[in-house]
């Protein structure tokens, strides 16, 4: 059996998908006629937009631009999709602003919900395409070690306060094997404060039984 190649998008895409799914559920559970009760759901939509914008910028800078000469047609296609994503995010932000000012909160809330669904649907398809098509091109031109280096550069460019939020959704989105591999890699390579941040997220967001199982597999988690 062939060893799977390194998927540069796996951790962040699972985090963002989990945030997208949770955000859609929170907004569809919220009563748009109650703007105070609806505020936490809308704030999470704004958080989603912020993290997704940052993710798209990282992809453009660290992945797409360096690949332009190697696969110009495919990279142009992905860059064009990022412009579509920008338009959908602008539309979603506009629907949020309209909701805040609207007299008819029910109608404005429905339009906000539909705009969120359109945004999520596009990005789910876009992420699938990246993992199924863009990865193939990356694997042709880069070793797994080189791709891991790119991911490390991206992580180093993220602000610590933003990274803490990203880690929350990674912990919620990854499966047990992936979490165990992540913790073991952090034990070997990461500064102690990064390991602490991930362990704290696991303690807070994972069911106790699941965390105990993962922690047993990780062995000693030395924390400064």
matplotlib code that plots the C-alpha trace (Angstrom):
import matplotlib.pyplot as plt

x = [0.0, 1.4, 2.0, -0.4, 1.3, 1.2, -2.0, -1.1, -4.8, -6.0, -5.7, -6.9, -9.7, -11.1, -11.0, -12.7, -15.3, -16.2, -16.5, -18.7, -21.0, -21.3, -22.0, -24.8, -26.4, -26.1, -27.6, -30.5, -31.3, -31.3, -34.5, -33.9, -36.8, -34.7, -31.6, -30.1, -30.4, -29.2, -26.0, -23.7, -24.6, -23.9, -20.6, -19.6, -20.5, -18.1, -15.4, -15.8, -15.4, -12.2, -10.6, -11.6, -10.2, -6.9, -6.8, -7.3, -4.5, -2.2, -3.0, -2.4, 0.9, 2.4, 0.9, -0.7, 1.8, 4.9, 3.0, 2.1, 4.8, 4.5, 0.7, -0.5, -3.9, -4.9, -3.5, -5.4, -8.6, -8.0, -7.1, -10.3, -12.3, -10.7, -12.2, -15.6, -15.1, -14.3, -17.6, -19.6, -17.9, -18.7, -22.3, -22.5, -21.1, -23.6, -26.5, -25.2, -25.2, -28.7, -29.9, -28.6, -30.5, -33.6, -37.0, -38.2, -35.6, -37.3, -37.0, -33.4, -32.5, -33.6, -31.5, -28.5, -29.1, -29.3, -26.1, -24.3, -25.5, -24.3, -20.9, -20.4, -21.6, -19.0, -16.2, -16.9, -16.7, -13.6, -11.8, -12.6, -11.2, -8.0, -7.5, -8.3, -6.7, -4.3, -2.7, -1.9, 0.1, 1.9, 2.9, 4.4, 6.7, 7.4, 8.4, 6.4, 9.1, 9.0, 5.2, 5.5, 7.9, 5.3, 2.6, 5.1, 5.7, 1.9, 1.5, 4.4, 2.7, -0.6, -1.0, -1.0, -4.5, -5.8, -3.9, -5.6, -9.0, -7.8, -6.5, -9.9, -11.6, -8.8, -9.2, -13.0, -12.5, -9.7, -10.2, -8.4, -5.5, -4.9, -5.0, -2.5, -0.1, -0.4, 0.4, 3.4, 4.7, 4.3, 6.2, 9.1, 9.2, 7.1, 7.8, 6.3, 3.7, 2.3, 1.9, 0.3, -2.2, -3.2, -3.4, -5.6, -7.9, -8.1, -9.0, -11.7, -13.3, -13.0, -15.3, -13.3, -13.4, -12.1, -9.3, -8.2, -7.9, -5.8, -3.7, -2.9, -1.6, 0.5, 2.2, 3.9, 3.0, 5.8, 4.5, 6.7]
y = [0.0, 3.4, 5.9, 8.8, 12.1, 15.1, 17.1, 20.7, 21.7, 19.0, 20.6, 24.1, 22.9, 20.6, 23.5, 25.9, 23.3, 22.6, 26.4, 26.7, 23.8, 25.2, 28.7, 27.6, 25.7, 28.6, 31.0, 28.7, 28.1, 31.9, 33.8, 36.7, 38.6, 38.8, 40.9, 40.5, 36.8, 36.6, 38.6, 35.7, 33.8, 36.9, 37.5, 34.0, 34.7, 37.7, 35.5, 32.9, 35.7, 37.0, 33.6, 32.6, 35.9, 35.3, 31.7, 32.8, 35.4, 32.8, 30.4, 33.2, 34.2, 30.9, 28.4, 29.9, 32.6, 30.3, 27.8, 30.2, 29.2, 25.5, 25.2, 28.5, 27.4, 25.7, 28.4, 31.1, 29.1, 29.0, 32.6, 33.4, 31.4, 33.5, 36.6, 34.9, 34.1, 37.8, 38.8, 36.3, 37.5, 41.1, 40.2, 38.4, 41.4, 43.6, 41.3, 41.6, 45.4, 45.4, 43.1, 45.5, 48.5, 46.6, 47.2, 43.9, 41.6, 38.4, 39.2, 40.5, 37.5, 35.1, 36.9, 36.8, 33.1, 32.4, 34.5, 32.4, 29.2, 30.4, 31.4, 28.0, 26.0, 27.7, 27.3, 23.6, 22.9, 25.1, 23.3, 19.9, 21.1, 22.2, 18.9, 16.8, 18.9, 21.4, 18.8, 16.6, 19.5, 20.3, 16.6, 16.7, 19.6, 19.4, 16.8, 16.2, 17.9, 21.0, 21.2, 20.8, 23.7, 25.8, 25.0, 26.0, 29.3, 29.9, 29.1, 31.4, 34.3, 34.0, 36.2, 34.3, 35.5, 34.3, 31.0, 30.3, 30.5, 28.4, 25.7, 25.6, 24.6, 22.3, 20.4, 20.2, 19.2, 16.6, 12.9, 11.0, 9.8, 13.3, 14.8, 12.2, 12.8, 16.6, 16.4, 14.1, 16.4, 19.4, 17.5, 17.1, 20.4, 23.2, 25.7, 24.7, 27.5, 26.2, 22.7, 24.2, 26.1, 22.9, 20.9, 23.5, 23.5, 19.7, 19.9, 22.5, 21.3, 17.6, 15.2, 13.9, 10.3, 11.2, 13.4, 10.7, 8.2, 10.6, 11.7, 8.0, 7.6, 10.8, 9.7, 12.4, 15.9, 17.9, 21.5, 24.4]
z = [0.0, -1.0, 1.9, 1.5, 0.6, 2.9, 2.6, 3.2, 3.5, 5.9, 9.3, 8.4, 6.1, 8.7, 11.2, 8.8, 7.7, 11.4, 12.0, 8.9, 9.9, 13.4, 12.2, 9.9, 12.7, 15.1, 12.7, 11.7, 15.4, 16.1, 16.0, 13.6, 15.3, 18.4, 17.5, 21.0, 21.0, 17.4, 18.1, 19.1, 15.9, 13.8, 15.6, 14.7, 11.0, 11.3, 12.9, 10.0, 7.5, 9.2, 9.4, 5.9, 4.5, 6.3, 5.0, 1.4, 1.7, 3.0, 0.2, -2.4, -0.9, 0.1, -2.3, -5.4, -6.3, -6.1, -8.3, -11.1, -13.5, -12.8, -13.4, -14.8, -16.0, -12.8, -10.6, -12.6, -12.0, -8.3, -8.1, -10.0, -7.5, -4.7, -6.4, -6.4, -2.7, -2.0, -3.8, -1.7, 1.5, 0.7, 0.0, 3.3, 5.2, 3.4, 4.6, 8.2, 7.9, 6.4, 9.2, 11.9, 10.3, 9.1, 10.6, 9.3, 11.1, 10.0, 6.3, 6.7, 8.8, 6.1, 3.5, 5.8, 6.3, 2.5, 1.9, 4.5, 2.9, -0.5, 1.0, 2.8, -0.2, -2.5, 0.0, 0.6, -3.1, -3.4, -0.6, -2.1, -5.4, -3.7, -1.9, -5.0, -7.8, -6.4, -4.2, -7.2, -8.7, -5.4, -5.1, -8.6, -7.7, -4.0, -1.5, 1.7, 3.7, 1.5, 1.8, 5.6, 5.5, 3.6, 6.2, 9.0, 7.4, 7.2, 10.9, 11.8, 10.0, 12.0, 15.1, 18.4, 19.3, 15.9, 16.2, 19.5, 17.7, 14.8, 17.3, 18.9, 15.6, 14.6, 17.9, 17.2, 13.6, 13.6, 14.3, 17.0, 14.9, 13.5, 16.9, 18.2, 15.3, 15.8, 19.5, 18.9, 16.3, 18.6, 21.4, 19.0, 17.2, 18.7, 21.5, 24.8, 24.7, 21.4, 22.9, 25.9, 23.7, 21.9, 25.1, 26.7, 23.7, 23.9, 27.5, 26.9, 23.7, 23.6, 25.6, 28.6, 27.5, 24.1, 25.5, 27.9, 25.0, 22.9, 25.9, 26.6, 23.1, 23.3, 26.5, 28.6, 27.6, 29.2, 29.6, 30.8]

ax = plt.figure().add_subplot(projection="3d")
ax.plot(x, y, z, "-o")
ax.set_aspect("equal")
plt.show()
